[in-house]
Amino acid sequence: MILFVLPPVFLYSALNTGTSGASFLKINVGTRSSAMGGAFVGLADDNEALLLNPAGLALIRVPEISGGHIIWFSDMSVEHAQFSLPLDRTFTLGISGVYFNNGVFDAYTAGGVAAGTFTAYDASAGLSLGIRVTGFSVKYIMNSIETSSSTSYAADLGFIFQEFVPGVSFGASLLNVGTPVKLGSLEEQLPVSIRAGFALTPSPEAVITVDGFTHPREGDYNIAVGMELFVHEKIVCFRFGYIYPLNTKVSDFISGLSGGIGVNVAPFSFNYAIVPNSELGYLHRVAVAYAFGSKTREQRAPVEAYKPKYFAPAPAAIPEPVVEVVPAVTPVEPPPPIVLPAKTEKAGPRVSILKQFTSKTINTGLIRSKAVKTVFVDTADLLPEELNSIALITGSIEKKDGLISIKSVLYDPVTNKELTEFTSEAKSLIDIHLKANELAKKIEQYLAMRIKELDAGRLRIAVMEFKEKNISKEKADTVADFIRTQLSNNSNLIIVERNNMDSILKEQMFQKTGCTEADCAVELGKILNVEKIIVGSVSMLDKKIYINIRLVDIETAQAIFGETKEIESESELFSSCKELVKALNAKLNLVK
């Protein structure tokens, strides 16, 4: 991809050679990326994305603050700070600042007489937004020399594509496009930078990056290569990099080298980079970051044959497996840091995945599926009603006889029976992503077919928010949630989830609060595309709680069932809801 993107960029650079102002903007102040030779635009998965590719903000999952110091040449130094804040799963906000202290200079009169000293500095502040695969920044830039100063404005734009091909991500960015720098009678354009590159992940412990970048106004173009190598359960990371200028003669080999080390002790991370220069010495960079949440990848348990503990043996007799000595199993691909909410806004039936026994690539494929919503669980010690899923997926990945075997097994959480299994073999760590992608597509196709089978003849029902009378709204909502959850255990019903219901009604600008009448319920039911709808209220009278529910048929606009439950205290709410649902299920089975 870089071979296609950079040639026209380099040609543009050659035709627009000149000089630019605010040269401090060309300095990569990031410690981690500097240690990797600046090859970072295709990786960009932390706060340093604010410096080289704002699209990488969308990859940040927890708020993070970071800052660093660079010991520059002579008495010059650089300070920088960044802050990122994920607003939701789509948008991430970022703030950044850079201060370049140019040091103290001797001042002289026109006649060469010493006139004291003066200082000079450059600074920039930026506001950024990452949105899915793209991101942009706006920056305020200030330059000051003695009594002269200049202000200018610039913008950055970036793109990043994870899994551009299996195991490879690709990114590109355009930086420092803006107004010129004006100091007195001198006017210079900003140093526009164009970058493109990719990041290859041959294993969970290693990342290789390659970037091509240019400053068109200067006419330079360079290739940078970097590497990250994690050790000691990813607490320590070693980094290496090299920059090779394509149109400048290299006087020595050492000037393009860089290296560094990172230490991750949650929630802190510490980074150091050294960039040698044969003429001016060594540049040292240090940085520290604090993450407001866990960023550590979990470690995979040794792979072994596995079946959820709560499953009972199948009724049919199964012969005992023949015990034989097999080579030791080598675990492959540690589990990803997947943290999904228990409730997801994606429509469709739930599928539970035991994350410590499945492939990262398969998990990613199912997360993106439009047919199902995926919930990751840490243990199989859950009852079927707790899982509330149409399938439970387990599996294993092992290396044996030079091949990597991938296996995924699907179980029915209710009947305890194995539904089906999918297997494949890969010849390399790169090939494993291709094979796992194929398995993910097969699993999705199977689940889509199973959904159609399960949906045949099932009633679609919605449970509205209950109206509160002399009682708090939270308690009324809790009763509605109890009833909704208990009804979802009826395999003959399709229950519209509250999140999906709220989203649909919000789009239609329909106010559902307090809807307890049949006419109102019918209108709601038509919007939600359901056959039956449940409305009700929770009230308190003489220290007793009354739960009133009605089942309304959308086609006839008639209440076909109604019941009131009187309870003495809040501790009886759950048991009373179970009794109401039992009566509802009995009625629904008759009218189905």
KEKOL-359057 format. One record per residue (C-alpha): x, y, z. Coordinates in nm, 4 decimals. Example, Ala and Ser with C-alpha at 12.3 -4.5 7.8 and 13.67 -1.06 7.14 Angstrom:
KEKOL-359057
1.2300:-0.4500:0.7800
1.3670:-0.1060:0.7140
end
This chain:
KEKOL-359057
0.0000:0.0000:0.0000
0.2835:0.2398:0.0808
0.4284:0.1694:-0.2639
0.1050:0.3004:-0.4198
0.0538:0.5997:-0.1894
0.3993:0.7521:-0.1591
0.5313:0.7856:-0.5199
0.2850:1.0654:-0.6137
0.3533:1.2273:-0.2759
0.7290:1.2162:-0.3352
0.6801:1.3625:-0.6837
0.4759:1.6468:-0.5359
0.7566:1.7049:-0.2827
1.0191:1.7262:-0.5534
0.8165:1.9887:-0.7439
0.7492:2.2030:-0.4344
1.0878:2.2196:-0.2676
1.1477:2.5236:-0.0458
1.1597:2.6203:0.3169
0.8999:2.6402:0.5908
0.8615:2.8050:0.9298
0.7674:2.6638:1.2708
1.0191:2.3870:1.2109
0.9566:2.2521:1.5618
0.6371:2.0970:1.4188
0.8562:1.8540:1.2212
0.9943:1.7068:1.5449
0.8265:1.3861:1.6565
0.8083:1.4437:2.0321
0.6488:1.1041:2.1066
0.8775:0.8805:2.3111
0.7337:0.5441:2.2083
0.7135:0.6308:1.8380
1.0601:0.7947:1.8354
1.2130:0.4734:1.9691
1.0520:0.2990:1.6688
1.2066:0.5400:1.4202
0.8803:0.7355:1.3943
0.7122:0.4430:1.2165
0.3821:0.4738:1.3999
0.1065:0.6000:1.1698
-0.0283:0.2487:1.1025
-0.0207:0.1548:1.4742
-0.1267:0.4754:1.6571
-0.3095:0.3032:1.9435
-0.2288:0.5329:2.2370
-0.1982:0.9042:2.3208
0.0848:0.9513:2.0711
-0.1818:0.9206:1.8005
-0.2460:1.2901:1.8757
0.1021:1.3633:1.7384
0.1170:1.1530:1.4208
-0.2294:1.0204:1.3292
-0.5419:1.1540:1.5060
-0.7480:0.8636:1.3665
-0.5780:0.6387:1.6219
-0.7795:0.8129:1.8967
-1.0717:0.5862:1.8056
-0.8634:0.2851:1.9165
-0.8258:0.4182:2.2730
-1.0736:0.2497:2.5083
-0.9987:0.4165:2.8453
-0.9143:0.7785:2.9367
-0.5397:0.8383:2.9479
-0.3121:1.1295:3.0361
0.0542:1.1414:2.9398
0.3467:1.3803:2.9275
0.7127:1.3854:2.8468
1.0436:1.5747:2.8382
1.3112:1.5817:2.5695
1.6688:1.6880:2.6321
1.7451:1.8627:2.3039
2.0781:1.9964:2.1783
2.2687:2.2603:2.3794
2.0356:2.4195:2.6370
1.7185:2.3540:2.4354
1.4400:2.1252:2.5593
1.0873:2.0136:2.4711
0.7900:1.9505:2.7007
0.4689:1.7887:2.5829
0.1406:1.6564:2.7246
-0.1609:1.4687:2.5874
-0.5031:1.3665:2.7194
-0.7567:1.1364:2.5540
-1.1173:1.0788:2.6597
-1.3388:0.8144:2.4928
-1.6909:0.9625:2.4769
-1.8499:0.6350:2.3617
-1.7549:0.3429:2.1353
-1.7471:0.5752:1.8323
-1.6025:0.9114:1.9428
-1.2809:0.9899:2.1338
-1.1745:1.3424:2.2284
-0.8088:1.4427:2.2571
-0.6140:1.7457:2.3826
-0.2417:1.7991:2.3263
0.0262:2.0608:2.3835
0.3942:2.1042:2.2906
0.6390:2.3659:2.4261
0.9815:2.4038:2.2626
1.2317:2.6077:2.4665
1.4952:2.7388:2.2249
1.7205:2.8534:2.5075
1.8924:3.1851:2.5843
2.0749:3.3837:2.3164
2.3250:3.6718:2.3374
2.1986:4.0011:2.1945
2.4177:4.2526:2.0061
2.3640:4.5996:1.8660
2.4149:4.6827:1.4996
2.7696:4.7848:1.5911
2.8449:4.4461:1.7481
2.8201:4.5659:2.1078
2.6806:4.3137:2.3595
2.3263:4.4101:2.4626
2.2318:4.1382:2.7084
2.0352:3.8259:2.6255
1.6981:3.7243:2.4871
1.4898:3.4063:2.4721
1.2891:3.2304:2.2041
1.0243:2.9615:2.2182
0.7641:2.7810:2.0067
0.4385:2.6286:2.1290
0.1282:2.4555:1.9979
-0.2026:2.3407:2.1460
-0.4429:2.1054:1.9737
-0.7965:1.9715:2.0033
-0.8644:1.6385:1.8311
-1.1544:1.4017:1.7625
-1.1299:1.0368:1.6574
-1.4322:0.8852:1.4806
-1.4161:0.5141:1.3899
-1.1495:0.4967:1.1152
-1.0776:0.8676:1.0829
-0.9702:1.1595:1.2995
-0.8832:1.5257:1.2772
-0.7152:1.7964:1.4852
-0.7155:2.1754:1.4954
-0.4059:2.3472:1.6364
-0.3102:2.6903:1.7640
0.0598:2.7666:1.7010
0.2715:3.0433:1.8560
0.6301:3.1462:1.7818
0.8241:3.4050:1.9834
1.1721:3.5547:1.9364
1.2619:3.8355:2.1770
0.9870:4.0986:2.1226
0.8513:3.9496:1.7987
0.5798:3.6872:1.7950
0.3518:3.5120:1.5505
0.0338:3.3089:1.5749
-0.1013:3.0672:1.3182
-0.3530:2.7847:1.2876
-0.3297:2.4366:1.1428
-0.5283:2.1175:1.0956
-0.4382:1.7477:1.0856
-0.6328:1.4662:0.9188
-0.5778:1.0919:0.9533
-0.7162:0.7501:0.8657
-0.6478:0.4086:1.0138
-0.7822:0.0672:0.9148
-0.7392:-0.2218:1.1579
-0.7250:-0.5685:1.0009
-0.6679:-0.4021:0.6617
-0.5681:-0.7563:0.5793
-0.5528:-1.0219:0.8532
-0.2790:-0.9264:1.0994
-0.2006:-0.5940:0.9285
-0.3328:-0.2424:0.9938
-0.2834:0.0562:0.7623
-0.2811:0.4281:0.8383
-0.2199:0.7605:0.6679
-0.2134:1.1216:0.7857
-0.1790:1.4773:0.6587
-0.0339:1.7139:0.9210
0.0188:2.0885:0.9695
-0.1997:2.2298:0.6922
-0.2684:2.5901:0.7883
-0.1902:2.9598:0.7889
0.1685:3.0903:0.7458
0.4073:3.2028:1.0186
0.4700:3.5810:1.0148
0.7604:3.7247:1.2166
0.8143:4.0897:1.1262
0.8575:4.1083:0.7497
0.9346:3.7350:0.7254
0.6523:3.5038:0.6166
0.6947:3.1270:0.5901
0.4547:2.8407:0.5325
0.3998:2.5654:0.7902
0.5928:2.2368:0.7447
0.3210:2.0176:0.5936
0.3850:1.6468:0.6555
0.2379:1.3481:0.4709
0.2722:1.0009:0.6203
0.1533:0.6509:0.5315
0.2416:0.3171:0.6848
0.1341:-0.0178:0.8167
0.1776:-0.2271:1.1292
0.2251:-0.6034:1.1105
0.1547:-0.8269:1.4111
0.3290:-1.1620:1.3504
0.2636:-1.2615:1.7143
0.0990:-1.1070:2.0222
0.4460:-1.0264:2.1599
0.5799:-0.8441:1.8537
0.4796:-0.5568:1.6249
0.6666:-0.4466:1.3118
0.5922:-0.1053:1.1607
0.6927:0.0584:0.8331
0.6251:0.4241:0.7436
0.6967:0.6466:0.4486
0.6845:1.0196:0.5156
0.7736:1.3489:0.3540
0.7693:1.7251:0.4125
0.6681:1.8468:0.0647
0.7960:2.2024:0.1069
1.1453:2.0754:0.1973
1.1409:1.8027:-0.0658
1.2628:1.5289:0.1698
1.1238:1.1780:0.1759
1.2106:0.8992:0.4136
1.1383:0.5383:0.5000
1.1183:0.4380:0.8668
1.1086:0.0890:1.0152
1.0259:0.0086:1.3770
0.9682:-0.2858:1.6070
0.8189:-0.3516:1.9503
0.9056:-0.6682:2.1397
0.7181:-0.7495:2.4626
0.8667:-0.9700:2.7339
0.7878:-1.0722:3.0896
0.4087:-1.0926:3.0472
0.4104:-0.7631:2.8551
0.5356:-0.5645:3.1515
0.8553:-0.4759:2.9661
0.8835:-0.3707:2.6026
1.1972:-0.3191:2.3923
1.1767:-0.0908:2.0898
1.4052:-0.0386:1.7907
1.3857:0.1797:1.4819
1.5687:0.3163:1.1831
1.5043:0.6095:0.9473
1.6540:0.6023:0.5992
1.6426:0.9271:0.3926
1.5810:0.8377:0.0286
1.7093:1.1611:-0.1265
1.9889:1.2547:0.1158
2.3324:1.1008:0.1316
2.3799:0.9095:0.4572
2.7101:1.0104:0.6182
2.6989:0.7373:0.8807
2.4788:0.4519:0.9877
2.4274:0.5526:1.3497
2.2374:0.8767:1.2792
1.9263:0.6910:1.1637
1.9121:0.4481:1.4556
1.6838:0.4741:1.7579
1.5905:0.2544:2.0509
1.4036:0.2538:2.3762
1.2327:0.0645:2.6513
0.8874:0.0717:2.8042
0.7687:-0.0502:3.1441
0.3977:-0.1055:3.2116
0.2932:-0.1188:3.5756
-0.0809:-0.0565:3.5644
-0.2165:0.2030:3.5695
0.1201:0.3691:3.4907
0.3458:0.3232:3.1910
0.7003:0.4604:3.1590
0.8856:0.5065:2.8298
1.2410:0.6030:2.7393
1.3946:0.6597:2.3961
1.7418:0.7458:2.2755
1.8160:0.8842:1.9294
2.1894:0.9126:1.8530
2.3429:1.1718:1.6235
2.7059:1.1345:1.5208
2.7668:1.5120:1.5140
2.5480:1.6527:1.7925
2.5380:1.3672:2.0429
2.2398:1.1839:2.1880
1.8791:1.2952:2.2241
1.7048:1.1508:2.5296
1.3278:1.1293:2.5619
1.1325:1.0268:2.8728
0.7546:1.0023:2.9183
0.5011:0.8774:3.1691
0.1323:0.7948:3.1198
-0.1585:0.7160:3.3495
-0.4583:0.5149:3.2242
-0.7946:0.5514:3.3990
-0.8806:0.1859:3.3463
-0.7241:-0.1470:3.2576
-0.5204:-0.1717:2.9368
-0.3474:-0.5022:3.0225
-0.4092:-0.8025:2.8002
-0.5203:-1.1159:2.9793
-0.3003:-1.4236:2.9693
-0.4434:-1.7364:2.8132
-0.4628:-2.0500:3.0229
-0.3004:-2.3627:2.8772
-0.5177:-2.4993:2.5995
-0.7039:-2.8166:2.6821
-1.0161:-3.0016:2.5833
-1.3015:-2.8177:2.7488
-1.6724:-2.8434:2.8068
-1.8782:-2.6095:3.0308
-1.9064:-2.7438:3.3857
-2.2807:-2.7112:3.4155
-2.3506:-2.9308:3.1118
-2.4952:-3.2705:3.1931
-2.3738:-3.5753:2.9975
-2.5662:-3.6380:2.6778
-2.8318:-3.9110:2.7089
-2.6699:-4.1265:2.4446
-2.3856:-4.3482:2.5578
-2.0498:-4.2020:2.4655
-1.7490:-4.4358:2.4624
-1.4578:-4.3392:2.6821
-1.1779:-4.1802:2.4799
-0.8630:-4.3801:2.4329
-0.5895:-4.2355:2.6529
-0.2689:-4.1885:2.4626
0.0504:-3.9944:2.5089
0.0510:-3.6816:2.2944
0.3110:-3.4108:2.2560
0.2853:-3.1121:2.4862
0.0373:-2.8550:2.3590
0.1770:-2.5110:2.2855
-0.0740:-2.2301:2.3412
-0.0998:-1.9825:2.0573
-0.2381:-1.6286:2.0429
-0.3004:-1.4947:2.3978
-0.6542:-1.3639:2.4473
-0.7452:-1.0093:2.3490
-0.8382:-0.7376:2.5992
-1.2068:-0.7635:2.5078
-1.4355:-0.5889:2.7546
-1.7953:-0.5694:2.6384
-2.0953:-0.4565:2.8439
-2.3381:-0.7212:2.9627
-2.6040:-0.5430:2.7589
-2.5289:-0.4347:2.4047
-2.7280:-0.2069:2.1808
-2.6861:-0.4352:1.8810
-3.0084:-0.6050:1.7774
-3.0443:-0.9796:1.7471
-3.0202:-1.2896:1.9696
-2.7359:-1.3228:2.2172
-2.4376:-1.5517:2.1664
-2.2135:-1.6182:2.4663
-1.8412:-1.6786:2.4087
-1.5927:-1.8155:2.6595
-1.3183:-1.5671:2.5738
-1.0279:-1.7645:2.7209
-1.0959:-2.0555:2.4831
-1.1547:-1.8754:2.1538
-0.9570:-1.7031:1.8825
-0.9216:-1.3244:1.8809
-0.9941:-1.3213:1.5065
-1.3096:-1.5328:1.5463
-1.4257:-1.3100:1.8311
-1.3675:-0.9982:1.6210
-1.5623:-1.1477:1.3307
-1.8610:-1.2259:1.5518
-1.8492:-0.8808:1.7164
-1.8903:-0.7268:1.3708
-2.1745:-0.9635:1.2804
-2.5088:-0.7966:1.2136
-2.6959:-1.1222:1.2785
-2.6131:-1.1675:1.6473
-2.4991:-0.9685:1.9480
-2.1966:-1.1109:2.1258
-2.1454:-1.1336:2.5016
-1.8134:-1.2535:2.6441
-1.8155:-1.4502:2.9685
-1.5259:-1.5544:3.1897
-1.6773:-1.8782:3.3166
-1.9261:-2.1422:3.2116
-2.0573:-2.1768:3.5694
-2.3761:-1.9982:3.4727
-2.7303:-2.1271:3.4469
-2.8965:-2.1245:3.1042
-3.1284:-1.8409:3.2103
-2.8249:-1.6379:3.3190
-2.6564:-1.6855:2.9834
-2.9844:-1.6139:2.8010
-2.8200:-1.7088:2.4704
-2.8991:-1.9205:2.1674
-2.5511:-2.0741:2.1754
-2.2361:-2.0954:2.3846
-1.9077:-2.1037:2.1928
-1.5902:-2.2650:2.3243
-1.2805:-2.3844:2.1469
-0.9074:-2.4322:2.1423
-0.5964:-2.3351:1.9491
-0.2949:-2.5617:1.9624
0.0255:-2.6258:1.7752
0.1084:-2.9844:1.6856
0.3298:-3.1462:1.4241
0.4128:-2.8096:1.2670
0.0484:-2.7114:1.2153
-0.1759:-2.4783:1.4151
-0.5145:-2.6363:1.4773
-0.8165:-2.4111:1.5392
-1.1364:-2.5603:1.6794
-1.4660:-2.3975:1.7773
-1.7505:-2.5915:1.9385
-2.1079:-2.4622:1.9746
-2.3346:-2.5876:2.2556
-2.7042:-2.5426:2.3275
-2.7201:-2.3796:2.6750
-3.0617:-2.5339:2.7469
-3.0344:-2.8962:2.6301
-2.6627:-2.9349:2.7135
-2.6024:-3.0864:2.3714
-2.3248:-3.0073:2.1278
-2.4783:-2.8303:1.8270
-2.1844:-2.8456:1.5885
-1.8108:-2.7856:1.5616
-1.5823:-2.6156:1.3133
-1.2151:-2.6956:1.2659
-0.9326:-2.5720:1.0481
-0.5540:-2.5946:1.0263
-0.3048:-2.3156:0.9604
0.0587:-2.3427:0.8555
0.1815:-2.0133:1.0061
0.0897:-1.7306:1.2419
-0.0121:-1.5197:0.9426
-0.2207:-1.7995:0.7918
-0.4015:-1.8481:1.1245
-0.5837:-1.5143:1.0815
-0.7114:-1.6179:0.7375
-0.8318:-1.9557:0.8638
-0.9917:-1.8027:1.1744
-1.1734:-1.5481:0.9554
-1.3119:-1.8341:0.7488
-1.4303:-2.0095:1.0652
-1.5951:-1.6901:1.1909
-1.7938:-1.6634:0.8660
-1.9013:-2.0289:0.8915
-2.0093:-1.9791:1.2546
-2.2057:-1.6666:1.1599
-2.3810:-1.8528:0.8759
-2.4689:-2.1380:1.1097
-2.6018:-1.8972:1.3747
-2.8127:-1.7142:1.1145
-2.9678:-2.0479:1.0125
-3.0280:-2.1394:1.3777
-3.1938:-1.8018:1.4409
-3.4382:-1.8658:1.1557
-3.5213:-2.2081:1.2991
-3.5748:-2.0686:1.6496
-3.7776:-1.7701:1.5284
-4.0286:-1.9820:1.3365
-4.3661:-1.9501:1.5104
-4.2392:-1.7308:1.7969
-4.4354:-1.4307:1.9238
-4.2729:-1.0854:1.9285
-4.3496:-0.9063:2.2557
-4.2456:-0.5752:2.4106
-4.2647:-0.4827:2.7800
-4.3121:-0.1092:2.8271
-4.1961:0.0981:3.1218
-4.4412:0.0728:3.4107
-4.6131:0.3842:3.5417
-4.5309:0.4674:3.9032
-4.7934:0.5810:4.1587
-4.6817:0.6891:4.5086
-4.3586:0.4961:4.4495
-4.0223:0.5765:4.2928
-3.9682:0.5435:3.9176
-3.6585:0.3278:3.9830
-3.8728:0.0645:4.1565
-4.1293:0.0685:3.8760
-3.8493:0.0245:3.6188
-3.7071:-0.2622:3.8252
-4.0422:-0.4460:3.8169
-4.0600:-0.4037:3.4376
-3.7041:-0.5369:3.4060
-3.7891:-0.8375:3.6265
-4.0842:-0.9260:3.4038
-3.8862:-0.8675:3.0831
-3.6035:-1.0943:3.2044
-3.8322:-1.3758:3.3157
-4.0263:-1.3693:2.9869
-3.7013:-1.3983:2.7892
-3.6623:-1.7521:2.9273
-3.9700:-1.8596:2.7289
-3.8287:-2.0067:2.4071
-4.1597:-1.9398:2.2285
-4.1203:-1.5636:2.2658
-3.9005:-1.2955:2.1121
-3.8640:-1.0115:2.3633
-3.7670:-0.6691:2.2307
-3.4836:-0.5515:2.4526
-3.5165:-0.2235:2.6364
-3.2140:-0.0614:2.4699
-3.3399:-0.1447:2.1209
-3.6926:-0.0337:2.2128
-3.5699:0.3015:2.3455
-3.3621:0.3572:2.0328
-3.6538:0.2864:1.7967
-3.8945:0.5086:1.9892
-3.6365:0.7866:2.0077
-3.5995:0.7796:1.6301
-3.9782:0.8035:1.5982
-3.9851:1.0810:1.8632
-4.2514:0.8876:2.0552
-4.2970:0.9565:2.4266
-4.3737:0.6223:2.5935
-4.3683:0.7311:2.9600
-4.6995:0.6651:3.1337
-4.8465:0.4636:2.8483
-5.0934:0.2284:3.0174
-5.4037:0.2577:2.7970
-5.4822:0.0075:2.5201
-5.4917:0.2687:2.2403
-5.1512:0.4029:2.3381
-5.0110:0.0499:2.3647
-5.1368:-0.0376:2.0151
-4.9632:0.2651:1.8659
-4.6418:0.1657:2.0439
-4.6726:-0.1936:1.9286
-4.7052:-0.0930:1.5637
-4.3924:0.1220:1.5857
-4.1991:-0.1635:1.7515
-4.3387:-0.4241:1.5066
-4.4596:-0.6607:1.7807
-4.7731:-0.8779:1.8069
-4.8352:-0.8314:2.1790
-4.7364:-0.5618:2.4243
-4.7345:-0.5544:2.8046
-4.8169:-0.2343:2.9922
-4.8665:-0.1840:3.3626
-4.8154:0.0186:3.6746
-4.6631:-0.0132:4.0217
-4.8348:0.1724:4.3052
-4.8296:0.1939:4.6833
-5.1424:0.2213:4.8955
-5.1632:0.1811:5.2744
-4.8013:0.0566:5.2806
-4.8865:-0.2222:5.0377
-4.7437:-0.2500:4.6851
-4.9678:-0.3311:4.3900
-4.8382:-0.4526:4.0549
-5.0905:-0.4213:3.7742
-5.0193:-0.5659:3.4269
-5.2164:-0.5975:3.1056
-5.1426:-0.7918:2.7880
-5.2670:-0.6037:2.4797
-5.3172:-0.7641:2.1373
-5.1944:-0.5208:1.8686
-5.4212:-0.6526:1.5910
-5.7490:-0.6313:1.7857
-5.6473:-0.3398:2.0141
-5.7967:-0.5366:2.3040
-5.6535:-0.6225:2.6447
-5.6618:-1.0035:2.6413
-5.5199:-1.0569:2.9883
-5.4869:-0.8586:3.3069
-5.3847:-0.9286:3.6626
-5.3010:-0.7397:3.9811
-5.0619:-0.8620:4.2484
-5.0719:-0.7332:4.6068
-4.7529:-0.7673:4.8113
-4.6604:-0.6675:5.1631
-4.2995:-0.5544:5.1161
-4.0339:-0.4847:4.8535
-3.8602:-0.8137:4.9341
-4.1505:-0.9933:4.7618
-4.1152:-0.8017:4.4329
-3.9079:-1.0620:4.2500
-4.1130:-1.3653:4.3553
-4.4362:-1.1821:4.2708
-4.3027:-1.0936:3.9249
-4.2195:-1.4611:3.8658
-4.5790:-1.5559:3.9522
-4.7151:-1.2892:3.7160
-4.4897:-1.4120:3.4362
-4.6038:-1.7694:3.4978
-4.9634:-1.6575:3.4495
-4.8634:-1.4543:3.1417
-4.6860:-1.7530:2.9857
-4.9907:-1.9711:3.0410
-5.2090:-1.7144:2.8636
-4.9612:-1.6644:2.5794
-4.9417:-2.0370:2.5135
-5.3214:-2.0391:2.4725
-5.3421:-1.7402:2.2385
-5.0346:-1.8238:2.0292
end
